[in-house]
Amino acid sequence: MFVAPNKEVGLCLLVAGLFCWGSWPALRRNCAVPVGAFAPINIASQLLTSILLSLTLGMISTSESNVRFTDALCDQPVDLRSGAVFLGGFLLGNGDHIGALVMEHIGSLSYPVYAGVALVGGNLFNLLQVGTPNLGLLLVGLSLILMAILCMAWAVRQKERDVGGGGEHEALLPVTGEDVTGEVSRREIKEPKKRKKKLTVHVALAMCVMAGCCGSGWSPLSTFARPAVKEGEDEYSDLHNPYVCLFIFVCGEVCAIPGVVLLGSKVNGGGLMDGFKELTFRKLLWGAGCGFLLNVGYLVYFASSVVVAPNVAFSIASCNPLLSIVIDWATGQFEGVALRTKVALAASVLLYGIAISVLSSIA
């Protein structure tokens, strides 16, 4: 199976994975359906992608490992560790989409809350399990990421004011480091009158904190499921096999679909299937493409975190909004905004870039 043979390759994969997760906001925007419809499309695509990757890259023999995915999956016991990976997928499936649901109501205000809770919580629980070779630099890297998050959130909020409006469906922000999402462009949905309910800010922020707590759990749970390999043992045995880990993880995400769809219908009002009324074939393709890239990103993380410390890998993955900013800027999402907004975006890009450099130095 294809794996990361060393830390250098692992770091390169993590940086490449930033594109996978950083492209989610643009893909989500083009999908342009409510979260209750987007979640099943996104997660179903992830499941199909995990099967495709596992039956291709997971079946080839390499100098690092000649274990086949199908054999490893059959040998994997149903135990506490595999349950932890499954639970991680379930929590992230809820956290990502609840965060996106809240953003539909209060816009960019939700992003720093969700991303901050997920980043700090995920690193704290990883740190308690595996420690870090340099706590000072890790804290510096996390601080830089948090500052970048605030700069981005402020810039998008200013953009909403610059272009007018700033209500629902306008801000286009990633909702998580590991796993990101964006809101729907106002040109796609121009009918807020269809929504029967509106979350208050206090309820929305409480939901955002809950989503952040869910989003913070997936990486520490995968760390628990994959303890450090002792010298002489197979480095890619059991759940250290990234393809087995990925498949179990996505199965957990699948189980989150009913709750997300039900919550979306309760929060927004209307029936369970109302969101699908806006679905077209083009939007379906955008949603499926989003799930594909997200799943590739998860594979990159699971493969890299075998050779790179989990808290470092998780922190680098949390810098994926760097690519989101670049994509949105390149596609004209920030045309006509004030100079201060552009400066804030540039500061966010710079802070993310420095954070990646700092974290890579302790990998």
C-alpha positions as CSV (number, residue, x, y, z in Angstrom):
1,M,0.0,0.0,0.0
2,F,1.1,3.6,-0.6
3,V,2.2,5.2,2.7
4,A,4.5,8.0,3.9
5,P,7.9,6.4,4.3
6,N,9.4,9.2,6.4
7,K,8.8,12.5,8.1
8,E,9.9,14.6,5.0
9,V,7.4,12.9,2.8
10,G,4.8,13.1,5.5
11,L,5.2,16.9,5.8
12,C,5.0,17.2,2.0
13,L,1.8,15.3,2.0
14,L,0.4,17.5,4.8
15,V,1.2,20.6,2.8
16,A,-0.4,19.1,-0.3
17,G,-3.4,18.1,1.8
18,L,-4.0,21.8,2.5
19,F,-5.3,22.1,-1.0
20,C,-7.8,19.3,-0.5
21,W,-9.3,20.9,2.7
22,G,-8.7,24.5,1.6
23,S,-10.8,24.1,-1.6
24,W,-13.9,23.1,0.4
25,P,-15.4,26.6,0.8
26,A,-15.3,27.2,-3.0
27,L,-16.8,23.8,-3.7
28,R,-19.5,24.2,-1.0
29,R,-20.4,27.6,-2.4
30,N,-21.0,26.1,-5.9
31,C,-23.0,23.3,-4.4
32,A,-25.3,25.9,-3.0
33,V,-27.9,23.7,-1.2
34,P,-28.8,23.8,2.5
35,V,-26.7,21.7,5.0
36,G,-29.5,19.1,5.3
37,A,-29.0,18.2,1.6
38,F,-25.3,18.9,1.4
39,A,-24.3,16.6,4.3
40,P,-25.6,13.4,2.7
41,I,-24.0,14.2,-0.6
42,N,-20.7,15.2,0.9
43,I,-20.5,12.2,3.2
44,A,-21.7,9.7,0.6
45,S,-19.0,10.9,-1.7
46,Q,-16.4,10.5,1.0
47,L,-17.5,6.9,1.6
48,L,-17.2,6.1,-2.1
49,T,-13.9,7.8,-2.3
50,S,-12.5,5.9,0.7
51,I,-13.5,2.6,-1.0
52,L,-11.9,3.7,-4.3
53,L,-8.6,4.8,-2.6
54,S,-8.5,1.7,-0.4
55,L,-9.0,-0.7,-3.4
56,T,-6.4,1.1,-5.5
57,L,-3.6,2.7,-3.4
58,G,-4.3,0.4,-0.5
59,M,-3.8,-2.7,-2.5
60,I,-0.5,-2.1,-4.2
61,S,2.8,-3.5,-2.8
62,T,5.6,-1.0,-1.9
63,S,9.0,-1.3,-0.2
64,E,7.4,0.1,3.0
65,S,4.5,-2.3,3.2
66,N,3.0,-5.1,1.1
67,V,-0.1,-5.4,3.3
68,R,-3.3,-5.3,1.3
69,F,-6.3,-3.2,2.5
70,T,-8.8,-6.1,2.2
71,D,-6.6,-8.4,4.3
72,A,-5.9,-5.7,6.9
73,L,-9.6,-4.8,7.2
74,C,-10.6,-8.5,7.7
75,D,-7.9,-8.8,10.4
76,Q,-8.9,-5.6,12.2
77,P,-10.7,-6.5,15.4
78,V,-13.8,-4.7,16.6
79,D,-12.4,-3.3,19.8
80,L,-12.1,-0.1,21.8
81,R,-9.5,1.4,19.4
82,S,-11.5,0.8,16.2
83,G,-14.5,2.2,18.1
84,A,-12.5,5.4,18.9
85,V,-11.8,5.9,15.2
86,F,-15.5,5.3,14.3
87,L,-16.6,7.8,17.1
88,G,-14.1,10.3,15.7
89,G,-15.8,10.2,12.3
90,F,-19.2,10.5,13.9
91,L,-18.2,13.5,15.9
92,L,-16.6,15.3,13.0
93,G,-19.5,14.5,10.7
94,N,-21.7,16.3,13.2
95,G,-19.3,19.1,14.1
96,D,-18.5,20.1,10.5
97,H,-22.1,20.3,9.4
98,I,-23.5,21.8,12.6
99,G,-20.8,24.5,12.2
100,A,-21.9,25.1,8.6
101,L,-25.6,25.2,9.7
102,V,-24.9,27.9,12.3
103,M,-22.9,29.9,9.8
104,E,-26.0,30.1,7.6
105,H,-27.6,32.1,10.4
106,I,-24.9,34.3,11.9
107,G,-22.3,34.3,9.2
108,S,-18.6,34.9,9.9
109,L,-19.2,35.4,13.6
110,S,-19.3,31.6,14.0
111,Y,-16.0,30.9,12.4
112,P,-13.5,32.0,15.0
113,V,-15.5,30.3,17.7
114,Y,-15.8,27.0,15.9
115,A,-12.2,26.9,14.6
116,G,-10.7,28.2,17.8
117,V,-12.4,25.5,20.0
118,A,-11.6,22.7,17.5
119,L,-7.9,23.8,17.2
120,V,-7.3,24.3,20.9
121,G,-9.3,21.2,22.0
122,G,-7.7,18.9,19.4
123,N,-4.2,20.0,20.3
124,L,-4.8,19.8,24.0
125,F,-6.0,16.2,23.9
126,N,-3.2,15.2,21.5
127,L,-0.7,16.8,23.7
128,L,-1.9,14.9,26.8
129,Q,-1.4,11.6,24.9
130,V,1.9,12.0,23.0
131,G,3.5,15.2,24.3
132,T,5.6,17.3,22.0
133,P,9.4,17.7,21.3
134,N,9.1,21.5,21.7
135,L,6.2,22.9,23.6
136,G,7.3,26.5,23.2
137,L,7.3,26.3,19.4
138,L,4.1,24.4,19.3
139,L,2.4,27.1,21.4
140,V,3.9,29.8,19.1
141,G,2.5,27.9,16.0
142,L,-1.0,27.6,17.6
143,S,-1.0,31.3,18.6
144,L,-0.1,32.2,15.0
145,I,-3.0,30.1,13.7
146,L,-5.4,31.7,16.1
147,M,-4.3,35.1,15.1
148,A,-4.7,34.1,11.4
149,I,-8.2,32.9,12.2
150,L,-9.2,36.2,13.8
151,C,-7.7,38.2,10.9
152,M,-9.6,36.1,8.4
153,A,-12.9,36.4,10.3
154,W,-12.5,40.1,10.6
155,A,-11.7,40.5,6.9
156,V,-14.7,38.5,5.8
157,R,-16.9,40.5,8.2
158,Q,-15.6,43.7,6.7
159,K,-16.1,42.3,3.2
160,E,-19.8,41.7,4.0
161,R,-20.1,45.4,5.0
162,D,-18.1,46.6,2.0
163,V,-20.2,44.9,-0.5
164,G,-23.4,45.5,1.4
165,G,-25.7,43.1,3.3
166,G,-23.7,40.7,5.5
167,G,-26.7,38.5,6.3
168,E,-27.2,34.8,5.8
169,H,-25.4,32.9,3.1
170,E,-22.8,35.7,2.5
171,A,-19.6,34.9,4.4
172,L,-17.4,32.3,2.8
173,L,-15.3,30.9,5.5
174,P,-13.8,27.5,6.2
175,V,-15.3,26.0,9.4
176,T,-12.5,23.7,10.5
177,G,-8.8,23.0,10.3
178,E,-9.0,19.3,9.6
179,D,-12.2,19.3,8.2
180,V,-13.5,23.0,6.4
181,T,-16.8,24.3,4.9
182,G,-18.1,27.5,3.3
183,E,-21.4,29.2,3.0
184,V,-23.7,29.6,0.0
185,S,-23.2,32.5,-2.3
186,R,-26.0,35.1,-2.2
187,R,-26.3,34.9,-5.9
188,E,-27.3,31.2,-5.6
189,I,-29.9,31.7,-2.8
190,K,-31.7,35.0,-2.8
191,E,-34.8,33.9,-0.9
192,P,-34.3,34.1,2.8
193,K,-38.1,34.4,3.1
194,K,-38.3,30.6,2.7
195,R,-36.7,30.1,6.1
196,K,-39.3,29.9,8.8
197,K,-36.9,30.1,11.7
198,K,-33.9,32.2,12.7
199,L,-31.4,31.3,15.4
200,T,-30.7,33.9,18.1
201,V,-27.0,34.8,18.4
202,H,-26.8,33.2,21.8
203,V,-28.3,29.9,20.7
204,A,-26.1,29.9,17.5
205,L,-22.9,30.5,19.5
206,A,-23.8,27.7,21.9
207,M,-24.3,25.4,18.9
208,C,-21.0,26.6,17.5
209,V,-19.1,25.8,20.7
210,M,-20.8,22.3,20.7
211,A,-19.8,21.8,17.1
212,G,-16.2,22.9,17.9
213,C,-16.1,20.4,20.7
214,C,-17.2,17.7,18.3
215,G,-14.6,18.9,15.7
216,S,-11.8,18.8,18.3
217,G,-12.3,15.1,19.0
218,W,-11.5,13.3,15.8
219,S,-7.7,13.7,15.8
220,P,-7.2,12.8,19.5
221,L,-9.4,9.8,19.1
222,S,-7.4,8.6,16.1
223,T,-4.2,9.2,18.2
224,F,-5.6,7.0,20.9
225,A,-6.4,4.3,18.4
226,R,-2.9,4.4,17.0
227,P,-0.4,4.4,19.8
228,A,3.3,4.7,19.1
229,V,4.7,1.6,17.5
230,K,7.4,-0.2,19.5
231,E,10.7,-0.9,17.9
232,G,10.7,-4.0,15.8
233,E,6.9,-4.0,15.3
234,D,5.2,-3.4,11.9
235,E,4.8,0.4,11.6
236,Y,1.6,0.0,9.6
237,S,-0.2,-2.8,11.5
238,D,-3.8,-2.5,12.8
239,L,-5.2,1.0,12.6
240,H,-1.8,2.4,11.7
241,N,-2.9,1.3,8.2
242,P,-4.2,4.6,6.9
243,Y,-6.7,2.9,4.6
244,V,-8.3,0.8,7.3
245,C,-8.4,3.8,9.6
246,L,-10.0,6.0,6.8
247,F,-12.7,3.5,6.0
248,I,-13.8,3.1,9.7
249,F,-13.6,6.8,10.2
250,V,-15.9,7.5,7.2
251,C,-18.4,4.8,8.4
252,G,-18.7,6.9,11.6
253,E,-19.4,10.0,9.4
254,V,-22.2,8.1,7.6
255,C,-23.9,7.5,10.9
256,A,-24.0,11.3,11.5
257,I,-26.2,11.9,8.5
258,P,-29.6,11.4,10.1
259,G,-28.9,13.7,13.0
260,V,-27.5,16.4,10.8
261,V,-30.5,16.3,8.4
262,L,-33.0,16.2,11.3
263,L,-31.3,19.1,13.1
264,G,-31.2,21.1,9.8
265,S,-34.9,20.7,9.3
266,K,-35.6,21.7,12.9
267,V,-33.4,24.8,12.8
268,N,-34.4,26.1,9.4
269,G,-38.0,24.9,9.5
270,G,-39.6,22.8,6.8
271,G,-39.4,19.1,6.0
272,L,-36.5,16.7,6.0
273,M,-36.3,16.6,2.2
274,D,-36.9,20.3,1.5
275,G,-33.2,21.0,0.9
276,F,-33.1,18.5,-2.0
277,K,-35.7,20.6,-3.9
278,E,-32.9,23.0,-4.8
279,L,-30.6,20.3,-6.0
280,T,-29.5,20.1,-9.6
281,F,-27.1,17.8,-11.4
282,R,-24.5,20.5,-11.5
283,K,-24.8,21.2,-7.7
284,L,-24.6,17.4,-7.1
285,L,-21.3,17.3,-8.9
286,W,-19.9,20.2,-6.9
287,G,-21.0,18.5,-3.6
288,A,-19.5,15.1,-4.7
289,G,-16.3,16.8,-5.7
290,C,-16.2,18.4,-2.3
291,G,-16.5,15.0,-0.6
292,F,-13.8,13.6,-2.8
293,L,-11.2,16.2,-1.9
294,L,-12.1,16.1,1.8
295,N,-11.6,12.4,1.9
296,V,-8.2,12.6,0.1
297,G,-7.3,15.1,2.8
298,Y,-8.2,12.7,5.6
299,L,-6.1,9.9,3.9
300,V,-3.2,12.3,3.8
301,Y,-3.6,13.1,7.5
302,F,-3.9,9.4,8.6
303,A,-0.9,8.5,6.4
304,S,1.3,11.4,7.6
305,S,0.5,11.2,11.3
306,V,2.1,7.8,11.4
307,V,5.5,9.4,10.8
308,V,4.8,13.0,12.0
309,A,3.7,13.8,15.6
310,P,-0.2,13.9,15.6
311,N,-0.4,17.4,17.3
312,V,2.0,18.8,14.7
313,A,0.1,17.1,11.8
314,F,-3.2,18.4,13.2
315,S,-1.9,21.9,13.6
316,I,-0.5,22.0,10.0
317,A,-3.7,20.7,8.7
318,S,-5.5,23.5,10.5
319,C,-3.8,26.0,8.3
320,N,-5.9,24.9,5.3
321,P,-7.8,28.3,5.3
322,L,-4.6,29.6,3.7
323,L,-5.6,27.9,0.5
324,S,-9.2,29.1,0.9
325,I,-8.1,32.7,1.0
326,V,-6.0,32.2,-2.1
327,I,-8.8,30.5,-4.0
328,D,-11.4,33.1,-3.0
329,W,-9.0,36.0,-3.9
330,A,-8.2,34.4,-7.3
331,T,-11.9,33.9,-8.1
332,G,-12.8,37.5,-7.4
333,Q,-14.6,36.9,-4.1
334,F,-12.9,40.0,-2.6
335,E,-13.2,42.4,-5.5
336,G,-14.2,45.9,-4.5
337,V,-13.4,45.6,-0.8
338,A,-11.6,48.2,1.2
339,L,-7.8,48.3,1.6
340,R,-8.1,47.4,5.3
341,T,-9.8,44.2,4.3
342,K,-7.1,43.3,1.9
343,V,-4.5,44.0,4.5
344,A,-6.2,41.7,7.0
345,L,-6.4,39.0,4.4
346,A,-2.7,39.4,3.6
347,A,-1.9,39.3,7.3
348,S,-3.9,36.1,7.7
349,V,-2.0,34.5,4.8
350,L,1.3,35.6,6.3
351,L,0.5,34.3,9.7
352,Y,-0.6,30.9,8.3
353,G,2.6,30.6,6.3
354,I,4.8,31.4,9.3
355,A,2.8,28.9,11.4
356,I,3.4,26.1,8.9
357,S,7.1,26.9,9.0
358,V,7.3,26.9,12.8
359,L,5.3,23.7,13.1
360,S,7.4,21.9,10.4
361,S,10.5,22.7,12.3
362,I,9.4,20.6,15.2
363,A,7.9,17.7,13.2
